[in-house]
Amino acid sequence: MLNAEIIAIGSEMLTPFRTDTNSLWLTERLNSMGIDVKLKTVVGDDEARLEEVVRDSINRTEIVISTGGLGPTEDDITRKIFARVLKRRLILHDAILEKIRARFARRNVPMPEINARQALVMEGAQILENNNGTAPGMLIQEGKCTIVLLPGPPREMKPMFDAAVAPVLKRRTGDMLIVRRCLSIFGLTESRTDELAAPIYTKFQNPVTTILFKDGQIELHLTARAQHESEAEKLLDELAGQLDVALGEYIFSRRDETLGEVVGDLLRLNHYTLATAESCTGGLLAGRITDVPGSSEYFLEGVVTYSNEAKINILGVPKKMIEDHGAVSEEVATAMAAGIRKHANSTFGIGITGIAGPTGGSAEKPVGLVYIALADDTQATARKFVFPGDRQFIRTLSVNAALDMVRHRIK
């Protein structure tokens, strides 16, 4: 299995205003060829730091790919630093220089002389043609290390990689490939998930397992390496099957689906409909449901009844119930769910009420206290939660819990 490192070059990516999306795209491409990305580094336009990173990467890794820093300005230092580390001369390539001049001429613009720097090529490098910009890329074989220099703009980098770099790397990897699978889990903490899963996945060297906490949910990423996809899928089936037994109903998806997609499929397949009444989540639940294309088949309506008056006037929650139990209570959540189901004439109604904070809590009803109720034509059940975190996280967990209640009711 070949290993790779990606070096993203440019001080702008060390600011809050730019994101290194090139590395994500390259990782997907490399993984599809069976190449494992071991390290990604973002380096500013600093010669000493870049030289240190380049030298270390070449010494320890089989494939090094850089993006950015091939422009014509003083801070475009990629060519110079790689040439210094590799002890190769930079030679002005006349054919490239003429292509750059012609590109400017087609736009009736004289070429600034500093653009001639982009025609400097390392001695012994394979030139990677750039049909979408002025800076050519380079590919150099230094011992066992394949070094690739790509331009930074994605519209230049992506076609250059696919056309000129991928075929070279594919010859090195042969038929080896990487296949991934994601098990999505809700209802367990990250530590409890790992407590149940680790005794299983640690017995496997292939596939390998990574646990990730994301958007209030747990994801187990299983990665198998094999020469054929069917072989990789067989390896994944064996591990996933054992994890299925250990984690059971807490797994809501084995195909990297969202909770909204899973619940939507269940509603659609059973010809059920849903309506929502939200207080502390402020419409986030309806938003998550309608993020799924085709949700109009099963989602009828959603209301945000933030005030007590709205709960009373729209959903028919008894005023005395709110006075006796408070707006954040099991009784009110249940009445909200029943009220919206009746109002929409839907199969299910969901009611959510809680204290998202950061203010408004008390010793009896702390920030994070949320009641979620689910009603159908025969019963209405409510659950009490005390979620951790800030306002947004509490709201996110509330939405997840509401969707998961629907999932468990239907399945």
C-alpha positions as CSV (number, residue, x, y, z in Angstrom):
1,M,0.0,0.0,0.0
2,L,1.5,3.3,-1.1
3,N,1.5,6.3,1.2
4,A,1.1,9.9,0.2
5,E,1.4,13.4,1.7
6,I,-0.2,16.6,0.4
7,I,1.3,20.0,0.9
8,A,-1.0,22.9,0.3
9,I,1.1,26.1,-0.2
10,G,-0.2,29.6,0.3
11,S,-0.4,32.1,3.2
12,E,-4.1,32.8,2.3
13,M,-5.1,29.3,3.5
14,L,-3.8,30.2,7.0
15,T,-6.4,32.9,7.3
16,P,-10.0,32.5,8.3
17,F,-11.2,33.4,4.8
18,R,-9.9,30.5,2.7
19,T,-10.2,26.8,3.0
20,D,-7.9,24.1,1.5
21,T,-10.5,22.2,-0.5
22,N,-7.8,20.8,-2.9
23,S,-6.5,18.4,-0.3
24,L,-10.0,16.9,0.2
25,W,-10.4,16.4,-3.5
26,L,-6.9,14.9,-4.0
27,T,-7.5,12.5,-1.0
28,E,-10.6,11.1,-2.6
29,R,-8.8,10.6,-5.9
30,L,-5.8,9.0,-4.2
31,N,-7.9,6.7,-2.0
32,S,-9.8,5.5,-5.1
33,M,-6.4,4.3,-6.4
34,G,-5.5,2.5,-3.2
35,I,-3.1,5.2,-2.0
36,D,-3.4,6.1,1.7
37,V,-2.9,9.8,2.6
38,K,-0.9,9.9,5.8
39,L,-0.4,13.6,6.2
40,K,-1.7,17.0,5.0
41,T,0.2,20.1,5.6
42,V,-0.8,23.8,5.0
43,V,2.3,26.0,4.7
44,G,2.4,29.7,4.2
45,D,4.7,31.6,1.8
46,D,7.7,31.1,4.0
47,E,10.8,29.7,2.5
48,A,12.4,28.2,5.6
49,R,9.2,26.5,6.8
50,L,8.3,25.2,3.3
51,E,11.8,23.9,2.8
52,E,11.6,22.0,6.1
53,V,8.2,20.5,5.2
54,V,9.3,19.5,1.7
55,R,12.6,17.9,2.9
56,D,10.9,15.9,5.6
57,S,8.0,14.8,3.3
58,I,10.3,13.5,0.5
59,N,12.5,11.6,3.0
60,R,9.6,9.6,4.6
61,T,6.9,9.3,1.9
62,E,6.5,7.5,-1.4
63,I,4.2,10.2,-3.0
64,V,4.4,13.9,-2.3
65,I,1.9,16.2,-4.0
66,S,2.0,20.0,-3.6
67,T,-0.7,22.5,-4.7
68,G,-0.2,26.2,-5.1
69,G,2.8,28.5,-5.3
70,L,3.4,28.2,-9.0
71,G,2.3,31.7,-10.0
72,P,4.4,34.5,-11.2
73,T,4.7,36.7,-8.1
74,E,7.5,37.0,-5.5
75,D,5.5,34.9,-3.0
76,D,5.1,32.0,-5.4
77,I,8.1,30.0,-4.1
78,T,7.2,26.4,-4.8
79,R,9.5,25.8,-7.7
80,K,12.4,27.4,-6.0
81,I,12.1,25.5,-2.8
82,F,11.6,22.1,-4.4
83,A,14.5,22.7,-6.7
84,R,16.7,23.7,-3.8
85,V,15.8,20.5,-1.8
86,L,16.2,18.2,-4.8
87,K,19.4,20.0,-5.9
88,R,18.1,20.5,-9.4
89,R,18.5,23.5,-11.7
90,L,15.5,25.6,-12.8
91,I,15.7,25.9,-16.6
92,L,13.7,28.4,-18.7
93,H,11.6,26.3,-21.1
94,D,11.2,28.3,-24.3
95,A,8.1,26.3,-25.6
96,I,6.3,27.0,-22.3
97,L,7.2,30.6,-22.4
98,E,5.8,31.0,-25.9
99,K,2.5,29.3,-24.8
100,I,2.2,31.8,-22.0
101,R,2.9,34.7,-24.3
102,A,0.3,33.4,-26.8
103,R,-2.3,33.0,-24.0
104,F,-1.9,36.7,-23.1
105,A,-1.9,37.6,-26.8
106,R,-5.3,35.9,-27.4
107,R,-6.7,38.3,-24.8
108,N,-5.0,41.3,-26.4
109,V,-3.0,41.8,-23.2
110,P,0.8,42.1,-23.2
111,M,2.5,39.5,-21.0
112,P,4.1,41.0,-17.8
113,E,7.7,39.9,-17.7
114,I,7.3,38.3,-14.3
115,N,5.1,35.7,-15.9
116,A,8.3,34.3,-17.5
117,R,9.0,32.7,-14.1
118,Q,6.2,30.2,-14.8
119,A,8.3,28.8,-17.7
120,L,11.0,27.7,-15.2
121,V,11.1,23.9,-15.0
122,M,13.2,21.7,-12.8
123,E,15.9,19.8,-14.6
124,G,14.7,16.3,-15.3
125,A,11.0,17.0,-14.5
126,Q,8.1,15.8,-16.6
127,I,6.1,18.8,-17.6
128,L,2.4,18.7,-16.9
129,E,0.5,20.8,-19.4
130,N,-2.0,23.3,-18.1
131,N,-4.8,23.9,-20.5
132,N,-6.7,26.1,-18.1
133,G,-4.0,28.5,-16.9
134,T,-0.5,29.7,-17.4
135,A,1.5,27.6,-14.8
136,P,2.5,24.1,-15.9
137,G,2.8,21.4,-13.3
138,M,5.8,19.1,-12.8
139,L,6.3,15.5,-12.0
140,I,9.7,14.3,-10.7
141,Q,10.9,10.9,-9.6
142,E,13.5,11.2,-6.8
143,G,14.6,7.7,-5.8
144,K,11.5,5.9,-4.5
145,C,9.5,9.1,-4.1
146,T,7.2,10.5,-6.8
147,I,6.9,14.3,-6.5
148,V,4.1,16.2,-8.1
149,L,3.8,20.0,-8.3
150,L,0.3,21.2,-9.2
151,P,-1.2,24.7,-9.5
152,G,-3.5,26.0,-6.8
153,P,-6.7,27.0,-8.6
154,P,-9.0,24.0,-8.6
155,R,-10.1,24.6,-12.2
156,E,-6.4,24.1,-13.2
157,M,-5.4,21.5,-10.6
158,K,-8.2,19.0,-11.1
159,P,-8.0,18.4,-14.8
160,M,-4.2,18.3,-14.7
161,F,-4.2,15.6,-12.0
162,D,-6.8,13.5,-13.8
163,A,-5.1,13.8,-17.2
164,A,-1.4,13.6,-16.4
165,V,-0.8,12.5,-12.8
166,A,-3.4,9.8,-12.2
167,P,-2.2,7.5,-15.0
168,V,1.4,7.6,-13.6
169,L,0.3,6.8,-10.0
170,K,-2.1,4.1,-11.2
171,R,0.9,2.3,-12.8
172,R,2.5,2.3,-9.3
173,T,-0.5,1.0,-7.5
174,G,-1.7,-1.6,-10.0
175,D,-5.1,-3.0,-9.1
176,M,-5.1,-2.1,-5.4
177,L,-8.0,0.0,-4.2
178,I,-9.7,1.3,-1.1
179,V,-13.4,0.8,-0.4
180,R,-15.1,2.6,2.5
181,R,-18.3,2.0,4.5
182,C,-19.9,4.2,7.1
183,L,-22.1,3.0,10.0
184,S,-24.1,5.9,11.5
185,I,-25.2,5.7,15.1
186,F,-27.5,7.7,17.4
187,G,-28.4,7.2,21.0
188,L,-24.9,6.3,22.3
189,T,-22.0,8.5,23.4
190,E,-18.7,8.2,21.6
191,S,-17.1,6.5,24.5
192,R,-19.9,3.9,24.9
193,T,-19.9,3.2,21.1
194,D,-16.2,2.5,21.2
195,E,-16.6,0.4,24.4
196,L,-19.0,-1.9,22.4
197,A,-17.2,-1.7,19.1
198,A,-13.5,-1.7,19.9
199,P,-13.3,-5.4,21.1
200,I,-14.5,-6.3,17.5
201,Y,-12.7,-3.9,15.2
202,T,-9.3,-4.1,16.9
203,K,-9.2,-7.8,15.8
204,F,-9.1,-6.6,12.2
205,Q,-6.0,-5.2,10.5
206,N,-8.0,-4.9,7.2
207,P,-10.5,-3.3,7.3
208,V,-9.4,-0.5,9.7
209,T,-12.0,1.4,11.7
210,T,-12.1,5.1,12.6
211,I,-14.7,6.5,15.0
212,L,-15.9,10.1,14.4
213,F,-18.3,12.4,16.3
214,K,-20.2,14.5,13.9
215,D,-23.4,16.7,14.2
216,G,-24.4,15.0,17.4
217,Q,-24.1,11.5,15.9
218,I,-21.4,8.8,15.9
219,E,-19.9,7.5,12.7
220,L,-17.8,4.3,12.3
221,H,-15.8,4.6,9.1
222,L,-14.6,1.2,7.9
223,T,-11.8,1.1,5.3
224,A,-10.9,-2.0,3.4
225,R,-7.9,-2.5,1.0
226,A,-8.0,-5.1,-1.7
227,Q,-7.2,-5.7,-5.4
228,H,-10.8,-6.1,-6.4
229,E,-13.9,-4.3,-5.2
230,S,-15.7,-7.6,-4.5
231,E,-12.9,-8.7,-2.2
232,A,-13.0,-5.4,-0.3
233,E,-16.8,-5.6,0.1
234,K,-16.5,-9.1,1.5
235,L,-14.0,-7.8,4.1
236,L,-16.3,-5.0,5.0
237,D,-19.3,-7.3,5.2
238,E,-17.5,-9.5,7.8
239,L,-16.6,-6.6,10.1
240,A,-19.9,-4.7,9.6
241,G,-21.9,-7.8,10.4
242,Q,-20.2,-8.2,13.8
243,L,-20.6,-4.5,14.6
244,D,-24.3,-4.9,13.7
245,V,-24.7,-7.5,16.4
246,A,-22.9,-5.4,19.0
247,L,-24.6,-2.0,18.2
248,G,-28.0,-3.2,17.0
249,E,-30.8,-0.7,17.0
250,Y,-28.4,2.2,17.6
251,I,-27.2,1.9,14.0
252,F,-29.6,4.0,11.9
253,S,-27.7,3.8,8.6
254,R,-25.2,1.5,6.9
255,R,-25.0,3.5,3.7
256,D,-23.8,6.9,5.0
257,E,-27.4,8.3,5.0
258,T,-28.6,11.1,7.2
259,L,-31.3,10.6,9.9
260,G,-33.6,12.7,7.8
261,E,-33.1,10.4,4.8
262,V,-33.6,7.3,6.8
263,V,-36.8,8.6,8.4
264,G,-38.1,9.9,5.0
265,D,-37.6,6.5,3.4
266,L,-39.5,4.8,6.3
267,L,-42.4,7.3,6.0
268,R,-42.6,6.9,2.2
269,L,-42.4,3.1,2.1
270,N,-45.2,2.9,4.7
271,H,-47.3,5.7,3.2
272,Y,-47.2,7.6,6.4
273,T,-47.3,11.4,6.8
274,L,-45.7,13.7,9.4
275,A,-46.2,17.2,10.8
276,T,-44.1,19.1,13.4
277,A,-44.7,21.6,16.1
278,E,-41.5,23.2,17.4
279,S,-40.6,25.6,20.1
280,C,-36.9,25.6,21.2
281,T,-35.7,24.2,17.8
282,G,-37.3,27.1,15.9
283,G,-38.0,25.1,12.7
284,L,-34.8,23.2,12.5
285,L,-36.6,19.9,12.5
286,A,-38.8,20.9,9.6
287,G,-35.7,22.1,7.8
288,R,-33.9,18.8,8.3
289,I,-36.9,16.9,7.0
290,T,-37.3,19.1,3.9
291,D,-33.6,19.0,3.2
292,V,-34.4,15.6,1.7
293,P,-35.6,15.7,-2.0
294,G,-39.1,14.3,-2.3
295,S,-40.1,15.1,1.3
296,S,-43.3,16.6,0.0
297,E,-44.6,13.0,-0.3
298,Y,-44.7,12.6,3.5
299,F,-44.2,16.0,5.2
300,L,-47.4,17.9,5.5
301,E,-46.6,21.0,7.5
302,G,-44.6,22.5,10.4
303,V,-45.3,25.3,12.8
304,V,-43.0,27.2,15.2
305,T,-45.0,27.9,18.3
306,Y,-42.4,29.8,20.2
307,S,-44.8,31.7,22.5
308,N,-47.3,30.3,24.9
309,E,-50.0,32.1,23.0
310,A,-49.1,30.3,19.8
311,K,-49.2,27.0,21.5
312,I,-52.6,27.8,22.8
313,N,-54.1,29.4,19.7
314,I,-52.6,27.2,16.9
315,L,-52.2,23.8,18.6
316,G,-54.9,24.0,21.2
317,V,-52.7,23.4,24.2
318,P,-54.8,24.2,27.2
319,K,-53.8,27.5,28.9
320,K,-54.2,25.8,32.4
321,M,-51.8,23.1,31.3
322,I,-49.1,25.6,30.7
323,E,-49.9,27.4,33.9
324,D,-49.8,24.2,35.9
325,H,-46.8,22.5,34.3
326,G,-44.9,25.2,32.4
327,A,-44.3,25.5,28.7
328,V,-41.3,23.1,29.0
329,S,-43.0,20.0,30.3
330,E,-43.9,16.5,29.2
331,E,-47.6,17.5,29.2
332,V,-47.2,20.4,26.9
333,A,-44.9,18.5,24.5
334,T,-47.5,15.8,24.3
335,A,-50.3,18.3,23.7
336,M,-48.2,20.0,21.0
337,A,-47.7,16.7,19.2
338,A,-51.3,15.7,19.3
339,G,-52.4,19.2,18.3
340,I,-50.3,19.4,15.2
341,R,-51.3,15.9,14.1
342,K,-54.9,16.8,14.4
343,H,-54.4,20.2,12.7
344,A,-52.5,18.6,9.7
345,N,-54.5,15.3,9.7
346,S,-51.2,13.5,9.5
347,T,-50.2,10.0,10.6
348,F,-47.7,11.3,13.1
349,G,-47.2,14.6,14.9
350,I,-44.0,15.7,16.7
351,G,-43.9,18.3,19.5
352,I,-40.6,19.8,20.9
353,T,-40.3,22.2,23.8
354,G,-37.2,22.9,25.8
355,I,-34.6,25.4,27.1
356,A,-31.8,25.8,24.6
357,G,-30.1,28.6,26.6
358,P,-27.7,30.1,27.4
359,T,-30.2,31.8,29.7
360,G,-33.7,30.8,31.0
361,G,-32.7,27.7,33.0
362,S,-33.2,27.0,36.7
363,A,-32.3,24.4,39.2
364,E,-35.6,22.6,38.5
365,K,-35.5,23.1,34.7
366,P,-31.8,23.5,33.6
367,V,-30.5,24.7,30.2
368,G,-30.6,21.6,27.9
369,L,-33.9,20.3,29.3
370,V,-36.0,19.2,26.3
371,Y,-39.2,17.3,26.0
372,I,-40.1,15.6,22.7
373,A,-43.4,13.9,22.1
374,L,-44.6,11.7,19.2
375,A,-48.3,11.2,18.6
376,D,-50.4,9.1,16.3
377,D,-54.1,8.3,16.2
378,T,-53.9,5.9,19.1
379,Q,-51.3,7.2,21.5
380,A,-48.9,10.0,22.3
381,T,-45.6,9.3,24.1
382,A,-43.0,11.8,25.4
383,R,-39.4,11.6,26.4
384,K,-37.3,13.8,28.6
385,F,-33.8,14.8,27.6
386,V,-31.1,16.9,29.3
387,F,-28.6,17.7,26.5
388,P,-25.2,19.1,27.0
389,G,-23.5,21.9,25.1
390,D,-24.3,25.4,23.7
391,R,-27.5,26.6,22.2
392,Q,-26.9,25.3,18.7
393,F,-25.7,21.9,19.9
394,I,-28.7,21.4,22.2
395,R,-31.0,22.3,19.2
396,T,-29.1,19.9,16.9
397,L,-29.4,17.0,19.4
398,S,-33.1,17.8,19.9
399,V,-33.7,17.4,16.2
400,N,-31.7,14.2,16.0
401,A,-33.7,12.7,19.0
402,A,-37.0,13.7,17.4
403,L,-36.1,12.0,14.1
404,D,-34.8,8.9,16.0
405,M,-38.1,8.6,17.9
406,V,-40.0,8.5,14.5
407,R,-37.5,5.9,13.2
408,H,-38.1,3.6,16.2
409,R,-41.9,4.0,16.1
410,I,-42.0,2.9,12.5
411,K,-39.4,0.2,12.1
